[in-house]
């Protein structure tokens, strides 16, 4: 049960960006049919590896799977029958592939004028780069993200997650929801699309606006904030902590909490501008103070006076943190072979739909639901067996 339980989605996506968009819909109750290439025509595993592995399980939970050869006339005809009753079709083929397969927006719209057709690509549906394949790290570099990531003068660094894939997926999911709201009011379907490149230029946010508004090209700052000082990682007795003590009140509270009142009396650090201009010297003096405390001591002392401070965890420590456990960020999905697999839940919370303790289903093996889905479409047993014999499913 969920706010999207009345929505049927045909999922033609692969890799990561498209599945990330569809996962948003599946997690909130949409009936998602993942359409996959039959085993005989499949070329290796997806970018996420084996379907029983953690990446594929996390990407494709709460979906059903139908194998269907869209290149076969019977397979294409079946897809169009499914599309007639679908609310949303999502794809992330290269721009020209959907036209070659005959599953592009205009083709689907011809059988379902109210359909929301959603596309995600590397560089968009038009323009000089629209025919290029989109890969997360390539887009991280082309968008400028790598140029502002990492320590100063260290050369470009990639972000540690597939941020352009997942960001584009989030934006496409939002676009689909906007289009569904528009259709509720007007009855009209439409084509929604975005790309990894557009998503990353947008996600640069205030760093991008520094350029678009003032012509300023941001540079690498390492763990420091570009212009809020002190805000960064500081050494303590047993590791590192992040501290955010910028602004007059937080700066004063920080100094008093750690016994560094002498820094408060220093005229060169009395103003935000002074602290920014002397960032390296100030950070060194702050570390001389923080090194006297353990991580736990600093986290306790600073948060007690309203100064944001937190440990720098690895991923295991993050999920074992008492607050992450309270929020239930990992929850189980039942798998017929693997048993319960623990996956990462949606971060969205809706008061009308209290968070379920478990996912409805783990990611299905390719074609696990083919017979059921085709039966719902009206195909009889003999027709299904004929489709299987022809390699259509």
C-alpha positions as CSV (number, residue, x, y, z in Angstrom):
1,X,0.0,0.0,0.0
2,X,1.3,3.5,-0.9
3,X,0.3,6.7,-2.5
4,X,1.3,5.3,-5.9
5,X,-0.5,2.0,-5.7
6,X,-2.9,3.0,-8.5
7,X,0.1,3.6,-10.9
8,X,1.5,1.0,-13.3
9,X,5.0,1.6,-14.5
10,X,6.9,-0.2,-17.4
11,X,10.5,-0.1,-16.5
12,X,12.9,-0.3,-19.6
13,X,15.9,1.0,-17.7
14,X,19.3,-0.5,-17.0
15,X,22.5,0.5,-15.3
16,X,21.9,2.9,-12.4
17,X,20.4,6.3,-13.2
18,X,17.1,4.9,-14.7
19,X,16.6,2.3,-12.0
20,X,17.2,4.9,-9.3
21,X,14.2,6.9,-10.7
22,X,12.0,3.8,-10.9
23,X,12.9,2.7,-7.4
24,X,11.3,5.9,-6.1
25,X,8.0,4.8,-7.6
26,X,8.3,1.2,-6.6
27,X,9.1,2.1,-3.0
28,X,5.8,4.0,-2.8
29,X,3.5,1.4,-4.1
30,X,3.6,1.6,-7.9
31,X,3.2,-1.7,-9.7
32,X,6.5,-1.7,-11.6
33,X,7.1,-4.2,-14.3
34,X,10.8,-4.4,-15.1
35,X,11.1,-5.5,-18.8
36,X,14.3,-7.3,-19.4
37,X,16.1,-9.0,-22.3
38,X,15.5,-12.8,-22.4
39,X,18.4,-15.0,-21.2
40,X,19.2,-16.1,-24.8
41,X,19.7,-12.5,-25.9
42,X,21.4,-11.2,-22.8
43,X,25.0,-10.0,-22.9
44,X,26.5,-10.5,-19.5
45,X,25.5,-8.9,-16.2
46,X,24.3,-5.3,-15.7
47,X,26.5,-2.6,-14.2
48,X,25.3,-3.7,-10.8
49,X,26.7,-7.2,-11.2
50,X,24.8,-10.4,-10.4
51,X,21.1,-10.0,-9.6
52,X,21.6,-11.7,-6.3
53,X,24.3,-9.2,-5.3
54,X,23.7,-6.1,-3.1
55,X,23.7,-3.5,-5.9
56,X,21.1,-5.2,-8.0
57,X,19.0,-6.1,-5.0
58,X,19.0,-2.5,-3.8
59,X,18.2,-1.1,-7.2
60,X,15.4,-3.4,-8.2
61,X,13.5,-4.2,-5.0
62,X,9.7,-4.0,-5.0
63,X,9.5,-4.7,-8.8
64,X,8.2,-7.6,-10.9
65,X,10.2,-8.9,-13.9
66,X,9.1,-9.8,-17.4
67,X,11.6,-10.9,-20.0
68,X,10.7,-9.6,-23.4
69,X,12.6,-9.3,-26.7
70,X,11.6,-5.9,-28.0
71,X,13.4,-6.6,-31.3
72,X,11.0,-9.5,-32.1
73,X,7.7,-8.5,-33.7
74,X,5.7,-10.5,-31.1
75,X,7.7,-9.0,-28.3
76,X,7.2,-5.5,-29.6
77,X,3.4,-6.2,-29.9
78,X,3.2,-7.4,-26.4
79,X,5.0,-4.3,-25.1
80,X,2.5,-2.1,-26.9
81,X,-0.4,-4.1,-25.3
82,X,1.2,-3.4,-21.9
83,X,1.8,0.2,-22.8
84,X,-1.9,0.7,-23.5
85,X,-2.7,0.2,-19.9
86,X,0.4,1.8,-18.3
87,X,0.6,5.1,-16.5
88,X,4.3,5.6,-16.9
89,X,7.0,4.2,-19.2
90,X,10.7,4.8,-18.1
91,X,13.7,4.3,-20.3
92,X,17.4,5.2,-20.4
93,X,18.5,4.1,-23.8
94,X,20.9,6.2,-25.8
95,X,18.9,8.8,-27.6
96,X,18.4,6.9,-30.8
97,X,17.9,3.4,-29.5
98,X,14.3,3.8,-28.5
99,X,13.4,5.0,-32.0
100,X,15.1,1.9,-33.5
101,X,13.1,-0.3,-31.2
102,X,9.9,1.5,-31.8
103,X,9.3,2.3,-28.2
104,X,9.9,6.0,-28.3
105,X,7.4,8.6,-26.9
106,X,5.5,9.2,-30.1
107,X,5.1,5.4,-30.7
108,X,3.8,4.8,-27.2
109,X,1.6,7.9,-27.2
110,X,-0.1,6.6,-30.3
111,X,-1.6,3.7,-28.2
112,X,-1.9,5.7,-24.9
113,X,-2.3,9.4,-25.2
114,X,-2.3,9.8,-21.4
115,X,1.0,8.1,-20.8
116,X,3.9,9.7,-18.9
117,X,7.0,8.8,-20.9
118,X,10.2,9.4,-18.9
119,X,13.7,9.4,-20.3
120,X,17.1,9.7,-18.8
121,X,20.4,9.9,-20.7
122,X,23.9,10.9,-20.4
123,X,23.7,14.3,-22.1
124,X,20.1,14.9,-23.1
125,X,17.8,14.2,-26.0
126,X,19.3,16.8,-28.3
127,X,22.5,18.8,-28.8
128,X,26.1,18.1,-29.8
129,X,26.7,15.3,-27.2
130,X,23.2,13.7,-27.2
131,X,24.5,10.6,-29.0
132,X,27.2,9.9,-26.5
133,X,26.9,7.3,-23.8
134,X,26.7,8.7,-20.3
135,X,28.9,7.3,-17.6
136,X,29.0,8.7,-14.1
137,X,32.7,9.4,-13.8
138,X,32.8,11.0,-17.3
139,X,30.0,13.4,-16.3
140,X,31.6,14.1,-12.9
141,X,34.7,15.3,-14.9
142,X,32.8,17.2,-17.6
143,X,30.5,19.0,-15.2
144,X,33.3,20.5,-13.1
145,X,32.5,18.5,-10.0
146,X,35.9,16.8,-9.9
147,X,37.7,20.1,-10.2
148,X,36.3,21.2,-6.8
149,X,36.6,17.8,-5.0
150,X,39.7,16.9,-3.0
151,X,42.6,18.9,-1.4
152,X,43.8,22.1,-3.0
153,X,46.2,21.7,-5.9
154,X,45.9,17.9,-5.7
155,X,44.4,17.4,-9.2
156,X,40.8,16.3,-9.8
157,X,39.1,13.8,-7.6
158,X,35.9,11.8,-8.2
159,X,33.2,11.7,-5.6
160,X,33.0,8.3,-3.8
161,X,29.4,7.5,-5.0
162,X,27.8,7.5,-8.5
163,X,26.5,10.9,-7.8
164,X,25.5,12.0,-11.3
165,X,23.6,8.7,-11.8
166,X,21.7,8.9,-8.6
167,X,21.1,12.6,-8.8
168,X,19.7,12.3,-12.4
169,X,17.5,9.4,-11.2
170,X,16.1,11.5,-8.3
171,X,15.3,14.4,-10.7
172,X,13.6,12.1,-13.2
173,X,11.5,10.6,-10.4
174,X,10.5,14.1,-9.3
175,X,9.6,15.0,-12.9
176,X,7.4,11.9,-13.2
177,X,5.5,12.9,-10.1
178,X,5.1,16.4,-11.5
179,X,3.7,15.0,-14.7
180,X,1.3,12.7,-12.8
181,X,0.0,15.7,-10.9
182,X,-0.5,17.6,-14.2
183,X,-2.3,14.6,-15.7
184,X,-4.7,14.4,-12.7
185,X,-5.7,18.0,-13.4
186,X,-5.8,18.0,-17.2
187,X,-5.9,14.3,-18.4
188,X,-2.8,15.0,-20.5
189,X,0.3,12.8,-20.7
190,X,3.7,14.2,-21.6
191,X,7.4,13.4,-22.2
192,X,9.6,14.0,-19.1
193,X,13.4,13.8,-19.6
194,X,16.6,14.8,-17.9
195,X,20.3,13.7,-18.1
196,X,23.3,13.1,-16.0
197,X,25.0,16.2,-17.3
198,X,22.0,18.5,-16.6
199,X,21.7,16.9,-13.1
200,X,25.3,17.5,-12.2
201,X,25.4,21.1,-13.4
202,X,22.3,21.7,-11.2
203,X,23.8,19.9,-8.2
204,X,26.8,22.2,-8.3
205,X,24.3,24.6,-6.7
206,X,26.0,27.6,-5.0
207,X,29.3,26.7,-6.5
208,X,27.8,27.0,-10.0
209,X,26.0,30.2,-9.1
210,X,29.3,31.7,-8.1
211,X,30.3,31.3,-11.7
212,X,27.0,32.1,-13.5
213,X,26.4,35.2,-11.4
214,X,29.9,36.6,-10.8
215,X,32.2,34.7,-13.3
216,X,34.1,33.2,-10.3
217,X,35.5,29.7,-11.0
218,X,35.5,27.8,-7.6
219,X,38.6,25.8,-6.7
220,X,39.4,22.8,-4.5
221,X,39.0,23.4,-0.8
222,X,39.6,19.9,0.6
223,X,37.5,19.4,3.8
224,X,37.1,23.1,4.3
225,X,34.0,25.1,3.3
226,X,34.8,27.7,0.6
227,X,33.9,30.7,2.7
228,X,32.5,29.6,6.1
229,X,35.4,29.3,8.6
230,X,35.9,27.3,10.7
231,X,34.0,24.5,9.0
232,X,35.9,21.3,8.2
233,X,37.7,18.2,9.6
234,X,39.9,18.6,12.6
235,X,42.3,16.2,14.3
236,X,41.7,15.0,17.8
237,X,43.3,12.4,20.1
238,X,41.8,9.4,18.4
239,X,41.0,10.5,14.8
240,X,39.1,13.3,13.1
241,X,35.8,15.2,13.7
242,X,33.9,17.6,11.6
243,X,33.2,20.9,13.2
244,X,31.0,23.7,11.9
245,X,31.6,26.8,14.0
246,X,31.3,29.7,11.5
247,X,29.4,32.8,12.4
248,X,29.9,35.0,15.5
249,X,27.7,33.1,18.0
250,X,28.9,29.6,17.0
251,X,32.6,30.8,17.0
252,X,32.2,32.1,20.5
253,X,30.5,29.0,21.8
254,X,33.1,26.8,20.2
255,X,36.0,28.7,21.8
256,X,34.4,28.7,25.2
257,X,33.5,25.0,25.1
258,X,37.0,23.9,24.3
259,X,38.8,26.4,26.5
260,X,40.1,28.5,23.7
261,X,39.0,31.9,24.9
262,X,42.4,33.2,23.9
263,X,41.4,32.8,20.2
264,X,38.3,35.0,20.9
265,X,40.5,37.8,22.1
266,X,42.7,37.7,19.0
267,X,41.7,40.8,16.8
268,X,42.7,39.0,13.6
269,X,40.0,36.4,14.2
270,X,37.4,38.8,15.4
271,X,35.4,39.0,12.1
272,X,34.3,36.4,9.6
273,X,36.4,38.1,6.9
274,X,39.5,37.9,9.2
275,X,38.9,34.2,9.8
276,X,38.5,33.5,6.1
277,X,41.7,35.4,5.2
278,X,43.7,33.5,7.8
279,X,42.1,30.1,7.3
280,X,45.3,28.1,7.3
281,X,46.7,29.7,10.4
282,X,43.4,29.5,12.3
283,X,42.8,25.9,11.4
284,X,46.3,25.0,12.7
285,X,45.5,26.8,16.0
286,X,42.2,25.0,16.3
287,X,43.8,21.6,15.8
288,X,46.3,22.4,18.5
289,X,43.2,22.7,20.8
290,X,41.1,19.9,19.4
291,X,44.0,17.5,19.7
292,X,43.6,17.6,23.5
293,X,40.2,15.8,23.3
294,X,38.9,12.5,22.1
295,X,36.3,12.3,19.3
296,X,33.6,11.5,21.8
297,X,34.5,14.3,24.1
298,X,34.4,16.9,21.3
299,X,31.1,15.6,19.9
300,X,29.5,15.7,23.4
301,X,31.0,19.1,24.4
302,X,30.2,21.0,21.2
303,X,26.7,19.6,20.5
304,X,25.8,20.4,24.1
305,X,26.3,24.2,23.3
306,X,24.7,24.0,19.8
307,X,27.9,23.8,17.8
308,X,27.5,21.2,15.0
309,X,30.1,18.4,15.5
310,X,30.2,14.8,14.4
311,X,32.6,11.9,14.0
312,X,33.9,10.9,10.5
313,X,32.5,7.3,10.2
314,X,33.1,4.6,7.7
315,X,29.9,3.2,6.1
316,X,29.7,0.3,8.7
317,X,30.0,2.8,11.6
318,X,27.3,5.0,10.0
319,X,24.8,2.2,9.7
320,X,25.6,0.9,13.2
321,X,25.1,4.4,14.7
322,X,22.3,4.5,17.2
323,X,20.5,7.2,15.3
324,X,20.6,5.3,12.0
325,X,19.2,2.3,13.7
326,X,16.5,4.4,15.3
327,X,15.6,5.7,11.8
328,X,15.5,2.2,10.4
329,X,17.6,3.0,7.3
330,X,18.3,-0.6,6.6
331,X,15.3,-3.0,6.4
332,X,14.7,-6.5,5.1
333,X,13.3,-7.7,1.9
334,X,12.2,-11.4,1.5
335,X,14.0,-13.3,-1.3
336,X,13.0,-16.8,-2.2
337,X,16.6,-18.1,-2.4
338,X,18.6,-15.7,-0.3
339,X,16.2,-15.3,2.6
340,X,15.9,-11.8,4.1
341,X,18.3,-9.4,2.5
342,X,18.9,-6.0,4.2
343,X,18.6,-3.0,1.8
344,X,18.6,0.8,2.2
345,X,15.2,2.3,2.5
346,X,13.8,5.5,1.0
347,X,14.6,8.6,3.0
348,X,11.1,10.0,2.5
349,X,8.7,9.8,5.4
350,X,4.9,10.3,4.9
351,X,2.6,10.6,7.9
352,X,-0.3,9.1,6.0
353,X,1.8,6.0,5.1
354,X,3.7,4.9,8.2
355,X,7.0,3.2,7.3
356,X,6.7,-0.5,6.8
357,X,9.1,-2.7,8.7
358,X,10.0,-4.7,5.5
359,X,10.1,-4.2,1.8
360,X,7.3,-6.0,-0.1
361,X,9.8,-8.0,-2.2
362,X,13.4,-8.3,-3.0
363,X,14.7,-7.8,-6.6
364,X,13.3,-10.6,-8.8
365,X,15.3,-12.8,-11.0
366,X,14.9,-11.9,-14.7
367,X,11.6,-13.2,-16.0
368,X,10.4,-14.4,-12.5
369,X,7.0,-12.9,-13.1
370,X,6.6,-13.3,-16.8
371,X,3.8,-15.9,-16.7
372,X,1.9,-13.9,-14.1
373,X,2.2,-10.6,-16.0
374,X,1.3,-12.1,-19.3
375,X,-1.7,-13.9,-17.7
376,X,-2.9,-10.6,-16.5
377,X,-2.6,-9.3,-20.0
378,X,-4.9,-12.0,-21.2
379,X,-2.4,-14.5,-22.6
380,X,-3.3,-18.1,-22.3
381,X,-1.0,-21.0,-21.3
382,X,-0.5,-22.1,-25.0
383,X,0.3,-18.5,-26.1
384,X,2.8,-18.1,-23.3
385,X,4.5,-21.4,-24.1
386,X,4.6,-20.4,-27.8
387,X,6.3,-17.1,-26.9
388,X,8.8,-18.9,-24.8
389,X,9.6,-21.4,-27.6
390,X,10.2,-18.5,-30.0
391,X,12.5,-16.8,-27.6
392,X,10.2,-13.8,-27.2
393,X,10.1,-14.2,-23.4
